[in-house]
Amino acid sequence: MGCGKWEEFAAILGYAVLSSVIDRWRWTKLGLGDFVVSSARSIIDEYILPSSNMQTRWSSLAPIKVNVLAWRLAINKLATKVHLYNRGRVVPSILCGVCDYGIESTDHLFFGCSLAVDLMLEVGRWWRLDIPTIGSFLSWHMLFESLRRKKNY
């Protein structure tokens, strides 16, 4: 910094008045004055997160990353090729990278792709269950809800 710039900087600082009041956050969104994390969270939830009629159920038996994956699957917010394309990202093709047949959407990747269907059939065979062909997360969710209801009776 040149000598003239330094003097200019020192002159600007000379006008600064520092207060002895303790620093604190001011939050006026809800009119309370004080910042509360829960109020910021509610605003983020209200305006940014998608709403869903489905109640989120976290399984204590599954790792947290499995719970988060299931939640993101439920709200249709996985970074599939079609979602990236719709957000304006450059995607060479929106076709499924596994089967190269269907459009790579959440429902296709987990329920429509030939690999997903074959995997579901193998799991059913392993558990000795007749798992019906499921085409979407909503159908999958309804199947499990019906199984839960049968168990409760």
RODO-2510 file (C-alpha; in nm, 4 decimals, decimal comma):
residues 153
     n   res          X          Y          Z
     1     m     0,0000     0,0000     0,0000
     2     g     0,1438     0,3345    -0,1005
     3     c     0,1969     0,6109     0,1584
     4     g    -0,1026     0,8096     0,0299
     5     k    -0,3315     0,5063     0,0443
     6     w    -0,2181     0,4286     0,3982
     7     e    -0,3008     0,7813     0,5148
     8     e    -0,6410     0,7612     0,3436
     9     f    -0,7086     0,4260     0,5120
    10     a    -0,6043     0,5633     0,8544
    11     a    -0,8295     0,8675     0,8040
    12     i    -1,1291     0,6423     0,7284
    13     l    -1,0570     0,4353     1,0389
    14     g    -1,0385     0,7535     1,2445
    15     y    -1,4123     0,8046     1,1947
    16     a    -1,5014     0,4555     1,3182
    17     v    -1,6741     0,4462     1,6572
    18     l    -1,6581     0,1143     1,8395
    19     s    -1,9285     0,0317     2,0876
    20     s    -1,8787    -0,1516     2,4168
    21     v    -2,2140    -0,3310     2,3758
    22     i    -2,1888    -0,7100     2,3494
    23     d    -2,2333    -0,8368     1,9929
    24     r    -2,5491    -1,0335     1,9251
    25     w    -2,7561    -1,1555     1,6375
    26     r    -3,0721    -0,9696     1,5439
    27     w    -3,3464    -1,1695     1,3766
    28     t    -3,6561    -0,9851     1,2691
    29     k    -3,8217    -1,2455     1,0474
    30     l    -4,0587    -1,3626     1,3199
    31     g    -4,0590    -1,0333     1,5119
    32     l    -3,8919    -1,1738     1,8227
    33     g    -3,5645    -0,9862     1,7805
    34     d    -3,3337    -1,2680     1,8848
    35     f    -3,2031    -1,5270     1,6422
    36     v    -3,3311    -1,8778     1,7078
    37     v    -3,2112    -2,1672     1,4916
    38     s    -3,5551    -2,3307     1,4959
    39     s    -3,7127    -2,0205     1,3390
    40     a    -3,4594    -2,0234     1,0542
    41     r    -3,5173    -2,3968     1,0117
    42     s    -3,8935    -2,3493     0,9864
    43     i    -3,8476    -2,0843     0,7168
    44     i    -3,6146    -2,3123     0,5199
    45     d    -3,8584    -2,6012     0,5577
    46     e    -4,1528    -2,3873     0,4518
    47     y    -4,0013    -2,2240     0,1442
    48     i    -3,7288    -2,4564     0,0186
    49     l    -3,8086    -2,8158     0,1118
    50     p    -4,0793    -2,9860    -0,0909
    51     s    -4,3961    -3,0706     0,0925
    52     s    -4,5185    -3,4263     0,1048
    53     n    -4,8363    -3,5857     0,2325
    54     m    -4,6333    -3,8915     0,3287
    55     q    -4,5139    -3,9140     0,6853
    56     t    -4,1393    -3,9712     0,7115
    57     r    -4,0529    -4,2877     0,8996
    58     w    -3,6929    -4,3313     1,0066
    59     s    -3,5850    -4,6851     1,0784
    60     s    -3,3511    -4,7266     1,3738
    61     l    -3,2352    -5,0571     1,2203
    62     a    -3,1105    -4,8954     0,8990
    63     p    -2,8014    -4,6733     0,8724
    64     i    -2,8784    -4,2997     0,8527
    65     k    -2,7661    -4,2864     0,4878
    66     v    -3,0295    -4,5482     0,3998
    67     n    -3,2962    -4,3432     0,5802
    68     v    -3,1864    -4,0274     0,3961
    69     l    -3,1884    -4,2115     0,0618
    70     a    -3,5420    -4,3392     0,1290
    71     w    -3,6540    -3,9874     0,2281
    72     r    -3,5029    -3,8316    -0,0846
    73     l    -3,6601    -4,1088    -0,2919
    74     a    -3,9977    -4,0327    -0,1314
    75     i    -3,9784    -3,6615    -0,2138
    76     n    -3,8335    -3,7327    -0,5614
    77     k    -3,5158    -3,5320    -0,4997
    78     l    -3,2348    -3,7567    -0,6211
    79     a    -2,9825    -3,6260    -0,8739
    80     t    -3,1018    -3,8311    -1,1680
    81     k    -3,0172    -3,7359    -1,5247
    82     v    -3,3671    -3,6047    -1,5904
    83     h    -3,3573    -3,3847    -1,2759
    84     l    -3,0157    -3,2473    -1,3712
    85     y    -3,1386    -3,1791    -1,7255
    86     n    -3,4496    -3,0023    -1,5932
    87     r    -3,2246    -2,7797    -1,3781
    88     g    -3,0338    -2,6696    -1,6873
    89     r    -2,7271    -2,8897    -1,6418
    90     v    -2,5556    -3,0260    -1,9505
    91     v    -2,6360    -3,3967    -1,9716
    92     p    -2,5258    -3,5888    -2,2836
    93     s    -2,8299    -3,8164    -2,2591
    94     i    -3,1214    -3,8546    -2,0200
    95     l    -3,1414    -4,2280    -2,0901
    96     c    -3,0650    -4,4683    -1,8053
    97     g    -2,6936    -4,5409    -1,7785
    98     v    -2,7656    -4,9008    -1,6735
    99     c    -3,0166    -5,0274    -1,9305
   100     d    -2,9873    -4,7423    -2,1855
   101     y    -3,3597    -4,7794    -2,2439
   102     g    -3,5769    -4,5702    -2,0124
   103     i    -3,5441    -4,2090    -1,9062
   104     e    -3,3293    -4,1962    -1,5917
   105     s    -3,5838    -4,0799    -1,3360
   106     t    -3,6116    -4,1828    -0,9726
   107     d    -3,8928    -4,4267    -1,0446
   108     h    -3,7077    -4,5782    -1,3387
   109     l    -3,3792    -4,6268    -1,1507
   110     f    -3,5380    -4,7939    -0,8496
   111     f    -3,8435    -4,9653    -0,9965
   112     g    -3,8411    -4,9718    -1,3781
   113     c    -3,4838    -5,0434    -1,4846
   114     s    -3,4225    -5,4068    -1,5796
   115     l    -3,1467    -5,4283    -1,3168
   116     a    -3,3819    -5,3005    -1,0419
   117     v    -3,6566    -5,5428    -1,1488
   118     d    -3,4137    -5,8371    -1,1567
   119     l    -3,2747    -5,7389    -0,8171
   120     m    -3,6250    -5,7184    -0,6688
   121     l    -3,7052    -6,0658    -0,8063
   122     e    -3,3834    -6,2079    -0,6567
   123     v    -3,4567    -6,0524    -0,3165
   124     g    -3,8068    -6,2010    -0,3311
   125     r    -3,6653    -6,5423    -0,4185
   126     w    -3,4098    -6,5134    -0,1351
   127     w    -3,6810    -6,4246     0,1186
   128     r    -3,9254    -6,6728    -0,0381
   129     l    -4,1721    -6,3924    -0,1089
   130     d    -4,3796    -6,3146    -0,4132
   131     i    -4,2899    -5,9496    -0,4627
   132     p    -4,5196    -5,7893    -0,7211
   133     t    -4,3802    -5,5725    -0,9975
   134     i    -4,3726    -5,2192    -0,8642
   135     g    -4,3473    -4,9232    -1,1013
   136     s    -4,3075    -4,6273    -0,8669
   137     f    -4,2166    -4,5198    -0,5167
   138     l    -4,5817    -4,4462    -0,4443
   139     s    -4,6787    -4,8058    -0,5348
   140     w    -4,3940    -4,9366    -0,3189
   141     h    -4,5023    -4,7196    -0,0273
   142     m    -4,8648    -4,8345    -0,0619
   143     l    -4,7517    -5,1994    -0,0669
   144     f    -4,5596    -5,1585     0,2584
   145     e    -4,8443    -4,9644     0,4192
   146     s    -5,0830    -5,2491     0,3335
   147     l    -4,8383    -5,5000     0,4842
   148     r    -4,8200    -5,2902     0,8021
   149     r    -5,1996    -5,2759     0,8264
   150     k    -5,2281    -5,6544     0,7851
   151     k    -4,9683    -5,7000     1,0605
   152     n    -5,1657    -5,4741     1,2993
   153     y    -5,4849    -5,6816     1,2682
***
